[in-house]
Amino acid sequence: MLPDVIDDYTLERGNSMESLFFGVFAFFSNMGKAISQGLTAFALKLSDYKTGRCSQPTSVSLTLRVLISICPAVYSAFGLLFLSLYPITEHGRLSTNKFLERMRLFRRDKEEVPTKGSSSKMKTDPGTPLLDR
């Protein structure tokens, strides 16, 4: 999904900021992992988990079951909800790729870079290499 967002941003703004998008993605990904590990340690501490103990209370077993089964199911449901709200459709993605490919060809040929509204003034439609196969 991140490459689709980057392509859509490039089409709207005219410049690509891939490093910024990937940096923000990596930051929030690592922050999510750290929060997850912290919450897991906190939940185990609340359930009276003791390091080095051979037997643990039953509350630790229940906590681990919840952390392994219910939490991922809830997170997956939220992920599917956000995925259903994702604004970039397959048709939009293909048209964005096609337009960006035309922009790249125009830049390579050192001609005027097309804008979003000037698509009718272009000479030929080179298409997207992946779609023409």
trRosetta pair geometry for C-beta under 8 A, 3 or more apart (Angstrom, degrees):
i j d omega theta_ij theta_ji phi_ij phi_ji
1 4 5.5 -57 -158 36 44 115
1 5 6.4 43 149 -21 73 104
1 86 6.8 -98 -134 -136 127 138
1 88 7.8 149 -149 51 81 127
2 5 5.6 -53 -148 35 36 112
2 6 6.4 37 154 -20 67 104
2 21 6.3 147 -170 150 101 119
2 22 7.2 90 166 -89 142 68
2 25 5.8 6 -112 -86 142 154
3 6 5.5 -52 -144 37 36 113
3 7 6.3 37 156 -19 67 104
4 7 5.8 -54 -147 37 30 110
4 8 6.3 29 154 -18 64 107
4 88 4.9 160 158 107 128 163
4 93 5.5 -49 -128 -114 112 111
4 96 7.7 97 -154 72 71 149
5 8 5.7 -55 -146 38 30 111
5 9 6.3 33 154 -19 65 106
5 21 6.7 167 101 -148 112 140
5 88 7.3 -136 -74 -21 57 146
6 9 5.7 -54 -148 37 30 112
6 10 6.3 32 153 -21 64 106
6 16 6.7 47 174 -151 99 92
6 17 7.6 -145 -139 65 89 59
6 18 5.5 43 -148 -101 141 76
6 21 5.3 -143 -86 40 100 168
7 10 5.6 -53 -147 35 31 113
7 11 6.4 32 154 -20 64 105
7 93 7.5 78 81 -145 142 71
7 96 5.0 106 138 140 115 126
7 97 6.6 -16 -166 -77 153 64
7 100 5.9 -88 -153 -36 98 156
8 11 5.7 -52 -149 35 32 112
8 12 6.4 25 155 -14 65 108
8 88 6.0 -117 -58 -92 142 127
8 92 7.8 25 -99 148 113 113
8 96 5.9 -51 -85 -128 64 157
9 12 5.9 -60 -146 41 30 106
9 13 5.8 -9 170 13 69 116
9 16 7.6 107 96 -125 99 52
9 17 6.8 -72 128 37 138 96
9 21 7.4 179 26 -67 157 135
10 13 6.7 -70 -126 54 21 86
10 14 7.2 35 -176 -144 54 2
10 15 6.9 -109 -130 98 70 18
10 16 4.5 3 -100 -86 117 79
10 100 6.3 55 103 -111 127 123
11 96 5.2 -97 -42 -142 152 96
11 99 6.1 69 -122 92 116 130
11 100 6.3 -87 -75 -65 93 97
11 116 6.8 88 171 -89 86 111
12 116 7.8 19 -109 -58 39 145
13 17 8.0 -7 81 -8 148 110
14 113 7.8 93 -151 133 105 140
14 115 7.9 -29 -92 -119 116 79
17 20 4.2 -15 158 31 107 122
17 21 6.2 116 105 -21 81 91
18 21 5.8 -61 -149 40 34 109
18 22 6.0 23 160 -11 71 110
19 22 6.0 -57 -140 44 29 105
19 23 6.0 35 157 -24 64 110
20 23 5.7 -56 -145 36 26 114
20 24 6.4 24 158 -16 63 106
21 24 6.0 -56 -148 37 29 107
21 25 6.2 30 153 -19 64 109
22 25 5.4 -52 -144 38 34 115
22 26 6.2 34 156 -19 66 104
23 26 5.9 -53 -145 36 28 108
23 27 6.3 31 154 -21 63 106
24 27 5.7 -53 -146 35 31 114
24 28 6.4 20 160 -9 66 107
25 28 6.3 -62 -146 42 26 100
25 29 6.1 28 156 -22 64 112
26 29 5.6 -56 -142 38 29 114
26 30 6.3 24 161 -13 65 108
27 30 6.2 -63 -151 41 25 104
27 31 6.1 23 154 -18 64 111
28 31 5.4 -51 -138 40 35 114
28 32 6.2 41 157 -24 65 103
29 32 5.8 -53 -151 33 27 112
29 33 6.7 27 151 -17 61 104
30 33 5.6 -50 -149 35 36 113
30 34 6.4 36 153 -18 66 105
31 34 5.7 -54 -148 37 33 111
31 35 6.3 33 154 -18 65 106
32 35 5.8 -53 -144 38 31 110
32 36 6.2 35 155 -21 64 107
33 36 5.6 -55 -148 36 30 114
33 37 6.4 27 156 -16 65 106
34 37 5.9 -54 -147 38 31 108
34 38 6.2 31 154 -18 64 109
35 38 5.6 -57 -146 39 31 113
35 39 6.2 28 157 -17 67 107
36 39 6.0 -56 -144 38 27 107
36 40 6.3 29 155 -20 63 107
37 40 5.7 -53 -147 36 31 113
37 41 6.4 30 155 -17 65 105
38 41 5.8 -55 -148 37 31 109
38 42 6.2 30 153 -19 65 108
39 42 5.5 -53 -144 38 33 114
39 43 6.2 35 156 -20 66 104
40 43 5.8 -52 -145 36 29 109
40 44 6.4 26 156 -15 63 107
40 67 6.0 87 -121 -146 92 145
41 44 5.9 -56 -147 39 30 109
41 45 6.3 33 153 -22 64 106
42 45 5.6 -54 -148 35 31 112
42 46 6.4 32 153 -19 64 105
43 46 5.7 -53 -150 36 32 113
43 47 6.4 22 154 -12 65 109
43 63 5.3 164 149 -166 103 120
43 66 7.9 -130 180 81 145 118
43 67 6.4 154 92 -70 154 122
44 47 5.7 -60 -145 43 33 106
44 49 4.0 -22 170 11 93 148
44 60 6.6 45 -145 -132 79 89
44 63 6.1 154 -94 122 54 147
44 64 7.8 46 -96 -66 97 81
45 48 7.9 46 177 -71 33 21
45 49 6.4 -73 -80 42 32 96
46 63 7.6 153 76 -106 92 143
47 57 7.1 -161 159 76 81 111
47 59 4.1 -167 -160 130 89 100
47 60 4.8 142 127 -84 122 53
47 62 7.2 -168 -135 65 135 88
47 63 4.1 -102 -46 -30 160 146
48 56 8.0 152 103 -169 82 83
48 57 5.2 26 85 24 121 139
48 59 6.0 69 34 68 102 129
48 60 6.8 -99 74 -53 70 96
49 56 6.2 -2 -123 -143 68 126
49 60 4.9 112 -86 -112 86 120
49 63 7.7 -101 -47 64 115 148
50 53 4.2 62 88 -16 106 131
50 56 7.1 -180 37 -114 77 82
53 56 6.1 116 96 -79 118 67
56 60 4.0 -56 151 50 129 151
56 61 6.9 147 94 -40 112 79
57 60 5.5 113 64 -4 69 96
57 61 7.9 -131 109 3 48 87
58 61 5.3 -49 -158 35 49 116
58 62 6.4 49 147 -19 73 102
59 62 5.6 -52 -147 39 36 112
59 63 6.2 41 152 -23 66 105
60 63 5.6 -52 -146 36 31 114
60 64 6.4 30 155 -17 64 105
61 64 5.9 -56 -149 37 29 109
61 65 6.5 31 153 -20 63 106
62 65 5.7 -54 -149 34 32 113
62 66 6.5 30 154 -17 65 105
63 66 5.9 -56 -150 36 31 109
63 67 6.2 26 154 -16 66 110
64 67 5.7 -56 -142 41 32 110
64 68 6.0 20 161 -12 67 113
65 68 6.1 -65 -141 43 25 102
65 69 5.8 -14 173 12 66 118
65 70 7.9 55 131 -5 70 97
66 69 6.8 -73 -127 51 20 85
66 70 5.0 -30 -155 32 65 120
66 71 6.6 77 147 -26 68 95
67 70 7.9 -8 -47 49 13 82
67 71 5.5 -3 -144 8 39 138
68 71 7.5 59 0 39 9 102
68 72 7.2 -15 176 -1 33 117
69 72 7.0 -81 -161 38 14 99
69 73 6.6 6 159 -14 58 115
70 73 5.7 -64 -152 38 32 112
70 74 6.3 29 156 -18 69 107
71 74 5.9 -56 -146 36 31 108
71 75 6.3 28 157 -16 66 108
72 75 5.5 -55 -142 41 34 111
72 76 6.1 38 157 -22 67 105
73 76 5.7 -53 -147 35 29 112
73 77 6.5 32 152 -21 62 104
74 77 5.7 -52 -151 33 33 113
74 78 6.6 32 151 -15 64 103
75 78 5.7 -53 -150 38 34 110
75 79 6.3 38 150 -22 65 106
76 79 5.4 -52 -147 36 34 116
76 80 6.4 34 154 -18 66 103
77 80 5.8 -52 -148 36 31 109
77 81 6.5 36 150 -22 63 104
78 81 5.5 -52 -149 33 34 115
78 82 6.5 28 155 -13 67 104
79 82 6.0 -57 -148 40 31 105
79 83 6.1 33 152 -21 65 108
80 83 5.4 -52 -142 37 33 115
80 84 6.4 36 156 -22 64 101
81 84 6.0 -54 -153 31 29 109
81 85 6.9 17 151 -8 61 108
82 85 5.7 -62 -151 43 37 107
82 86 7.0 67 145 -55 63 82
83 86 5.4 -18 -160 -20 41 119
88 92 5.3 -135 -156 91 64 126
88 93 5.5 80 163 -64 108 91
88 96 7.8 -37 -147 -2 115 148
89 92 4.6 95 51 10 76 104
89 93 6.9 -137 95 -7 39 88
90 93 5.6 -52 -145 35 31 113
90 94 6.4 30 157 -18 64 105
91 94 5.9 -55 -148 36 30 109
91 95 6.4 23 157 -13 64 107
92 95 5.9 -57 -144 40 30 106
92 96 6.2 33 156 -20 65 108
93 96 5.7 -56 -147 36 29 112
93 97 6.4 29 155 -18 64 106
94 97 5.7 -53 -147 36 31 111
94 98 6.3 32 154 -21 64 106
94 128 7.2 -129 -163 10 74 153
94 131 6.8 90 -154 -81 108 138
95 98 5.5 -51 -146 35 34 114
95 99 6.3 31 156 -17 66 106
96 99 5.9 -57 -146 39 29 107
96 100 6.2 26 157 -16 66 109
97 100 5.9 -58 -143 40 29 108
97 101 6.3 32 156 -22 64 106
97 128 5.0 40 126 -109 107 145
97 130 7.7 -40 154 43 146 118
97 131 7.9 137 101 -26 127 120
98 101 5.8 -54 -151 33 28 112
98 102 6.7 28 151 -17 62 104
98 125 7.7 2 178 -169 115 103
98 127 6.5 -46 -134 -147 99 37
98 128 4.9 -90 -91 -40 67 105
98 131 7.3 -20 -82 15 100 150
99 102 5.6 -53 -152 35 35 112
99 103 6.5 39 148 -21 65 102
99 114 7.7 -120 -165 93 87 125
99 116 7.5 32 -173 -115 150 67
99 119 7.1 -64 -116 -102 106 121
100 103 5.3 -47 -148 33 37 115
100 104 6.5 41 151 -21 65 101
101 104 5.6 -50 -150 34 34 113
101 105 6.5 33 151 -18 64 104
101 126 6.3 -132 130 87 107 112
101 127 7.3 -32 99 113 146 29
101 128 5.1 170 -12 -103 157 68
101 129 7.2 -177 -136 -8 144 79
102 105 5.7 -53 -147 37 34 111
102 106 6.3 34 154 -18 66 105
102 114 6.3 -15 124 31 113 140
102 122 6.5 -7 -175 -144 137 158
102 125 7.1 -53 -89 -140 126 56
102 126 5.9 159 -97 32 72 103
103 106 5.8 -56 -148 37 31 110
103 107 6.3 29 154 -17 65 107
103 113 6.0 37 -149 -157 87 91
103 114 6.1 -118 -92 48 74 90
104 107 5.8 -56 -147 38 30 110
104 108 6.2 31 154 -21 65 107
105 108 5.6 -54 -146 36 31 112
105 109 6.3 19 158 -8 65 109
105 126 5.2 117 -39 1 167 160
106 109 5.9 -62 -144 45 30 103
106 111 4.9 -87 -161 68 81 99
106 112 6.8 -47 178 83 125 40
106 113 5.6 139 109 -112 127 47
106 114 5.9 153 -19 -10 167 89
106 122 7.9 -91 -73 -127 127 108
107 110 7.4 30 -178 -78 34 35
107 113 6.0 26 -72 -93 86 99
114 118 5.3 -148 -158 85 81 104
114 119 6.5 79 172 -91 135 53
114 121 7.4 174 -124 70 102 96
114 122 5.7 -13 -91 -75 144 112
115 118 4.8 72 51 13 82 108
116 119 7.3 -22 180 -36 34 102
118 121 4.8 -36 -180 28 91 119
118 122 7.3 112 130 -40 81 82
119 122 6.0 -34 -165 -1 46 118
122 125 7.1 90 107 -76 127 62
127 131 6.0 -127 176 75 101 110
127 132 4.9 92 124 -60 140 116
128 131 4.3 68 69 11 99 110
128 132 6.9 177 79 -16 49 88
129 132 6.0 -61 -143 33 30 109
129 133 7.3 43 160 -38 61 96
130 133 6.5 -42 -163 5 33 114
